[in-house]
Amino acid sequence: MTGDGNDAQPITVLIVDTKGRVVPTADLPVTFSVSGPATIIGLNNGDPTNHEPEKGSQHSTYRGLAQVIVQSKLAGRGAFTLRAASPGLVAGEASVNVIAAPEPPAVAEIHP
């Protein structure tokens, strides 16, 4: 990701069994947190009948899946870690590198 404060990345979260297979019957509440140069800007699970808020830090899965959209922070660099946890399950983490962004092109300010 680019650390320009505008770049966003969807991350798919899967509830899996011990063999790494998606558990399609797992409709569970998941709490998300992010550390590092990014922030959570959206949550969803693909269920058209779900009316949970798409902002915040908690959302349920649908057929074992959820999606988190994270956005880089302005002047961010390094790596951020997204963590997903649900009661009774082993928490999962994913890290994404954020690279420094060049200054956007601009016209110099003119003073009369």
PyMOL commands that place a pseudoatom at each C-alpha (Angstrom):
pseudoatom trace, name=CA, resn=MET, resi=1, chain=A, elem=C, hetatm=0, pos=[0.000, 0.000, 0.000]
pseudoatom trace, name=CA, resn=THR, resi=2, chain=A, elem=C, hetatm=0, pos=[1.047, 3.565, -0.527]
pseudoatom trace, name=CA, resn=GLY, resi=3, chain=A, elem=C, hetatm=0, pos=[1.192, 5.733, 2.592]
pseudoatom trace, name=CA, resn=ASP, resi=4, chain=A, elem=C, hetatm=0, pos=[-0.573, 8.709, 1.045]
pseudoatom trace, name=CA, resn=GLY, resi=5, chain=A, elem=C, hetatm=0, pos=[-3.741, 8.676, 3.143]
pseudoatom trace, name=CA, resn=ASN, resi=6, chain=A, elem=C, hetatm=0, pos=[-5.805, 7.748, 0.067]
pseudoatom trace, name=CA, resn=ASP, resi=7, chain=A, elem=C, hetatm=0, pos=[-4.799, 4.181, -0.718]
pseudoatom trace, name=CA, resn=ALA, resi=8, chain=A, elem=C, hetatm=0, pos=[-7.284, 1.548, 0.488]
pseudoatom trace, name=CA, resn=GLN, resi=9, chain=A, elem=C, hetatm=0, pos=[-7.081, -2.237, 0.476]
pseudoatom trace, name=CA, resn=PRO, resi=10, chain=A, elem=C, hetatm=0, pos=[-9.855, -4.817, 0.918]
pseudoatom trace, name=CA, resn=ILE, resi=11, chain=A, elem=C, hetatm=0, pos=[-8.813, -7.809, 3.017]
pseudoatom trace, name=CA, resn=THR, resi=12, chain=A, elem=C, hetatm=0, pos=[-10.910, -10.977, 3.030]
pseudoatom trace, name=CA, resn=VAL, resi=13, chain=A, elem=C, hetatm=0, pos=[-11.224, -12.801, 6.350]
pseudoatom trace, name=CA, resn=LEU, resi=14, chain=A, elem=C, hetatm=0, pos=[-11.982, -16.527, 6.398]
pseudoatom trace, name=CA, resn=ILE, resi=15, chain=A, elem=C, hetatm=0, pos=[-13.133, -18.760, 9.251]
pseudoatom trace, name=CA, resn=VAL, resi=16, chain=A, elem=C, hetatm=0, pos=[-11.212, -21.974, 8.620]
pseudoatom trace, name=CA, resn=ASP, resi=17, chain=A, elem=C, hetatm=0, pos=[-10.933, -25.368, 10.277]
pseudoatom trace, name=CA, resn=THR, resi=18, chain=A, elem=C, hetatm=0, pos=[-7.692, -27.013, 11.395]
pseudoatom trace, name=CA, resn=LYS, resi=19, chain=A, elem=C, hetatm=0, pos=[-7.051, -28.180, 7.820]
pseudoatom trace, name=CA, resn=GLY, resi=20, chain=A, elem=C, hetatm=0, pos=[-7.392, -24.669, 6.386]
pseudoatom trace, name=CA, resn=ARG, resi=21, chain=A, elem=C, hetatm=0, pos=[-10.814, -25.224, 4.793]
pseudoatom trace, name=CA, resn=VAL, resi=22, chain=A, elem=C, hetatm=0, pos=[-13.445, -22.473, 4.982]
pseudoatom trace, name=CA, resn=VAL, resi=23, chain=A, elem=C, hetatm=0, pos=[-16.231, -23.328, 7.422]
pseudoatom trace, name=CA, resn=PRO, resi=24, chain=A, elem=C, hetatm=0, pos=[-19.339, -22.249, 5.450]
pseudoatom trace, name=CA, resn=THR, resi=25, chain=A, elem=C, hetatm=0, pos=[-21.648, -22.562, 8.454]
pseudoatom trace, name=CA, resn=ALA, resi=26, chain=A, elem=C, hetatm=0, pos=[-19.590, -20.172, 10.587]
pseudoatom trace, name=CA, resn=ASP, resi=27, chain=A, elem=C, hetatm=0, pos=[-21.683, -17.008, 10.985]
pseudoatom trace, name=CA, resn=LEU, resi=28, chain=A, elem=C, hetatm=0, pos=[-19.822, -15.582, 13.950]
pseudoatom trace, name=CA, resn=PRO, resi=29, chain=A, elem=C, hetatm=0, pos=[-19.168, -12.114, 15.394]
pseudoatom trace, name=CA, resn=VAL, resi=30, chain=A, elem=C, hetatm=0, pos=[-15.584, -11.006, 14.715]
pseudoatom trace, name=CA, resn=THR, resi=31, chain=A, elem=C, hetatm=0, pos=[-13.757, -8.088, 16.294]
pseudoatom trace, name=CA, resn=PHE, resi=32, chain=A, elem=C, hetatm=0, pos=[-11.151, -6.397, 14.121]
pseudoatom trace, name=CA, resn=SER, resi=33, chain=A, elem=C, hetatm=0, pos=[-8.258, -4.172, 15.143]
pseudoatom trace, name=CA, resn=VAL, resi=34, chain=A, elem=C, hetatm=0, pos=[-5.393, -2.596, 13.261]
pseudoatom trace, name=CA, resn=SER, resi=35, chain=A, elem=C, hetatm=0, pos=[-2.031, -1.398, 14.486]
pseudoatom trace, name=CA, resn=GLY, resi=36, chain=A, elem=C, hetatm=0, pos=[0.411, 0.649, 12.459]
pseudoatom trace, name=CA, resn=PRO, resi=37, chain=A, elem=C, hetatm=0, pos=[-0.037, 3.209, 9.665]
pseudoatom trace, name=CA, resn=ALA, resi=38, chain=A, elem=C, hetatm=0, pos=[-3.590, 2.273, 8.635]
pseudoatom trace, name=CA, resn=THR, resi=39, chain=A, elem=C, hetatm=0, pos=[-7.167, 2.490, 9.824]
pseudoatom trace, name=CA, resn=ILE, resi=40, chain=A, elem=C, hetatm=0, pos=[-10.337, 0.440, 9.250]
pseudoatom trace, name=CA, resn=ILE, resi=41, chain=A, elem=C, hetatm=0, pos=[-12.776, 2.308, 7.005]
pseudoatom trace, name=CA, resn=GLY, resi=42, chain=A, elem=C, hetatm=0, pos=[-15.336, -0.402, 6.241]
pseudoatom trace, name=CA, resn=LEU, resi=43, chain=A, elem=C, hetatm=0, pos=[-16.656, -3.853, 7.132]
pseudoatom trace, name=CA, resn=ASN, resi=44, chain=A, elem=C, hetatm=0, pos=[-18.998, -6.240, 5.357]
pseudoatom trace, name=CA, resn=ASN, resi=45, chain=A, elem=C, hetatm=0, pos=[-19.706, -9.911, 4.829]
pseudoatom trace, name=CA, resn=GLY, resi=46, chain=A, elem=C, hetatm=0, pos=[-21.591, -10.165, 1.523]
pseudoatom trace, name=CA, resn=ASP, resi=47, chain=A, elem=C, hetatm=0, pos=[-24.940, -11.035, 3.102]
pseudoatom trace, name=CA, resn=PRO, resi=48, chain=A, elem=C, hetatm=0, pos=[-27.554, -8.822, 1.392]
pseudoatom trace, name=CA, resn=THR, resi=49, chain=A, elem=C, hetatm=0, pos=[-29.925, -9.232, 4.358]
pseudoatom trace, name=CA, resn=ASN, resi=50, chain=A, elem=C, hetatm=0, pos=[-27.357, -8.159, 6.970]
pseudoatom trace, name=CA, resn=HIS, resi=51, chain=A, elem=C, hetatm=0, pos=[-28.013, -4.759, 8.543]
pseudoatom trace, name=CA, resn=GLU, resi=52, chain=A, elem=C, hetatm=0, pos=[-25.001, -4.502, 10.830]
pseudoatom trace, name=CA, resn=PRO, resi=53, chain=A, elem=C, hetatm=0, pos=[-23.079, -1.211, 10.659]
pseudoatom trace, name=CA, resn=GLU, resi=54, chain=A, elem=C, hetatm=0, pos=[-20.369, -1.124, 8.015]
pseudoatom trace, name=CA, resn=LYS, resi=55, chain=A, elem=C, hetatm=0, pos=[-18.260, 1.173, 10.202]
pseudoatom trace, name=CA, resn=GLY, resi=56, chain=A, elem=C, hetatm=0, pos=[-16.646, 0.240, 13.493]
pseudoatom trace, name=CA, resn=SER, resi=57, chain=A, elem=C, hetatm=0, pos=[-14.600, -2.704, 14.644]
pseudoatom trace, name=CA, resn=GLN, resi=58, chain=A, elem=C, hetatm=0, pos=[-17.066, -5.612, 14.813]
pseudoatom trace, name=CA, resn=HIS, resi=59, chain=A, elem=C, hetatm=0, pos=[-19.042, -7.461, 12.165]
pseudoatom trace, name=CA, resn=SER, resi=60, chain=A, elem=C, hetatm=0, pos=[-20.301, -11.003, 11.754]
pseudoatom trace, name=CA, resn=THR, resi=61, chain=A, elem=C, hetatm=0, pos=[-19.144, -13.399, 9.073]
pseudoatom trace, name=CA, resn=TYR, resi=62, chain=A, elem=C, hetatm=0, pos=[-21.469, -14.851, 6.450]
pseudoatom trace, name=CA, resn=ARG, resi=63, chain=A, elem=C, hetatm=0, pos=[-20.809, -18.412, 5.338]
pseudoatom trace, name=CA, resn=GLY, resi=64, chain=A, elem=C, hetatm=0, pos=[-17.412, -18.148, 7.005]
pseudoatom trace, name=CA, resn=LEU, resi=65, chain=A, elem=C, hetatm=0, pos=[-16.365, -14.940, 5.214]
pseudoatom trace, name=CA, resn=ALA, resi=66, chain=A, elem=C, hetatm=0, pos=[-16.036, -11.248, 5.978]
pseudoatom trace, name=CA, resn=GLN, resi=67, chain=A, elem=C, hetatm=0, pos=[-14.237, -8.314, 4.403]
pseudoatom trace, name=CA, resn=VAL, resi=68, chain=A, elem=C, hetatm=0, pos=[-12.378, -5.439, 6.015]
pseudoatom trace, name=CA, resn=ILE, resi=69, chain=A, elem=C, hetatm=0, pos=[-11.330, -2.338, 4.092]
pseudoatom trace, name=CA, resn=VAL, resi=70, chain=A, elem=C, hetatm=0, pos=[-8.272, -0.576, 5.485]
pseudoatom trace, name=CA, resn=GLN, resi=71, chain=A, elem=C, hetatm=0, pos=[-6.880, 2.791, 4.431]
pseudoatom trace, name=CA, resn=SER, resi=72, chain=A, elem=C, hetatm=0, pos=[-3.299, 3.987, 4.784]
pseudoatom trace, name=CA, resn=LYS, resi=73, chain=A, elem=C, hetatm=0, pos=[-2.546, 6.964, 6.983]
pseudoatom trace, name=CA, resn=LEU, resi=74, chain=A, elem=C, hetatm=0, pos=[-1.078, 10.127, 5.509]
pseudoatom trace, name=CA, resn=ALA, resi=75, chain=A, elem=C, hetatm=0, pos=[2.724, 9.943, 5.463]
pseudoatom trace, name=CA, resn=GLY, resi=76, chain=A, elem=C, hetatm=0, pos=[2.486, 6.326, 6.646]
pseudoatom trace, name=CA, resn=ARG, resi=77, chain=A, elem=C, hetatm=0, pos=[5.320, 3.876, 6.204]
pseudoatom trace, name=CA, resn=GLY, resi=78, chain=A, elem=C, hetatm=0, pos=[6.258, 0.514, 7.632]
pseudoatom trace, name=CA, resn=ALA, resi=79, chain=A, elem=C, hetatm=0, pos=[3.795, -2.309, 8.121]
pseudoatom trace, name=CA, resn=PHE, resi=80, chain=A, elem=C, hetatm=0, pos=[0.348, -2.465, 9.633]
pseudoatom trace, name=CA, resn=THR, resi=81, chain=A, elem=C, hetatm=0, pos=[-1.180, -5.551, 11.207]
pseudoatom trace, name=CA, resn=LEU, resi=82, chain=A, elem=C, hetatm=0, pos=[-4.858, -6.434, 10.971]
pseudoatom trace, name=CA, resn=ARG, resi=83, chain=A, elem=C, hetatm=0, pos=[-6.100, -8.734, 13.737]
pseudoatom trace, name=CA, resn=ALA, resi=84, chain=A, elem=C, hetatm=0, pos=[-9.382, -10.671, 13.707]
pseudoatom trace, name=CA, resn=ALA, resi=85, chain=A, elem=C, hetatm=0, pos=[-10.712, -12.370, 16.840]
pseudoatom trace, name=CA, resn=SER, resi=86, chain=A, elem=C, hetatm=0, pos=[-13.894, -14.251, 17.690]
pseudoatom trace, name=CA, resn=PRO, resi=87, chain=A, elem=C, hetatm=0, pos=[-14.853, -15.946, 20.956]
pseudoatom trace, name=CA, resn=GLY, resi=88, chain=A, elem=C, hetatm=0, pos=[-13.846, -19.602, 20.984]
pseudoatom trace, name=CA, resn=LEU, resi=89, chain=A, elem=C, hetatm=0, pos=[-11.580, -19.343, 17.933]
pseudoatom trace, name=CA, resn=VAL, resi=90, chain=A, elem=C, hetatm=0, pos=[-7.867, -18.795, 17.445]
pseudoatom trace, name=CA, resn=ALA, resi=91, chain=A, elem=C, hetatm=0, pos=[-7.292, -15.161, 16.428]
pseudoatom trace, name=CA, resn=GLY, resi=92, chain=A, elem=C, hetatm=0, pos=[-5.714, -14.431, 13.064]
pseudoatom trace, name=CA, resn=GLU, resi=93, chain=A, elem=C, hetatm=0, pos=[-3.372, -11.690, 11.891]
pseudoatom trace, name=CA, resn=ALA, resi=94, chain=A, elem=C, hetatm=0, pos=[-2.160, -10.351, 8.573]
pseudoatom trace, name=CA, resn=SER, resi=95, chain=A, elem=C, hetatm=0, pos=[0.534, -7.751, 7.925]
pseudoatom trace, name=CA, resn=VAL, resi=96, chain=A, elem=C, hetatm=0, pos=[0.711, -5.414, 4.927]
pseudoatom trace, name=CA, resn=ASN, resi=97, chain=A, elem=C, hetatm=0, pos=[3.647, -3.187, 4.014]
pseudoatom trace, name=CA, resn=VAL, resi=98, chain=A, elem=C, hetatm=0, pos=[3.018, 0.523, 3.584]
pseudoatom trace, name=CA, resn=ILE, resi=99, chain=A, elem=C, hetatm=0, pos=[5.551, 2.389, 1.460]
pseudoatom trace, name=CA, resn=ALA, resi=100, chain=A, elem=C, hetatm=0, pos=[6.287, 6.108, 1.590]
pseudoatom trace, name=CA, resn=ALA, resi=101, chain=A, elem=C, hetatm=0, pos=[4.418, 8.103, -1.037]
pseudoatom trace, name=CA, resn=PRO, resi=102, chain=A, elem=C, hetatm=0, pos=[6.016, 10.818, -3.127]
pseudoatom trace, name=CA, resn=GLU, resi=103, chain=A, elem=C, hetatm=0, pos=[4.630, 14.321, -2.795]
pseudoatom trace, name=CA, resn=PRO, resi=104, chain=A, elem=C, hetatm=0, pos=[1.670, 14.787, -5.148]
pseudoatom trace, name=CA, resn=PRO, resi=105, chain=A, elem=C, hetatm=0, pos=[2.241, 17.198, -8.039]
pseudoatom trace, name=CA, resn=ALA, resi=106, chain=A, elem=C, hetatm=0, pos=[1.206, 20.734, -7.202]
pseudoatom trace, name=CA, resn=VAL, resi=107, chain=A, elem=C, hetatm=0, pos=[1.468, 24.244, -8.489]
pseudoatom trace, name=CA, resn=ALA, resi=108, chain=A, elem=C, hetatm=0, pos=[3.432, 26.645, -6.321]
pseudoatom trace, name=CA, resn=GLU, resi=109, chain=A, elem=C, hetatm=0, pos=[1.392, 29.248, -4.469]
pseudoatom trace, name=CA, resn=ILE, resi=110, chain=A, elem=C, hetatm=0, pos=[1.525, 32.685, -6.064]
pseudoatom trace, name=CA, resn=HIS, resi=111, chain=A, elem=C, hetatm=0, pos=[1.620, 35.800, -3.899]
pseudoatom trace, name=CA, resn=PRO, resi=112, chain=A, elem=C, hetatm=0, pos=[0.609, 39.050, -5.692]
for i in range(1, 112): cmd.bond("trace and resi %d" % i, "trace and resi %d" % (i + 1))
show_as sticks, trace
zoom trace
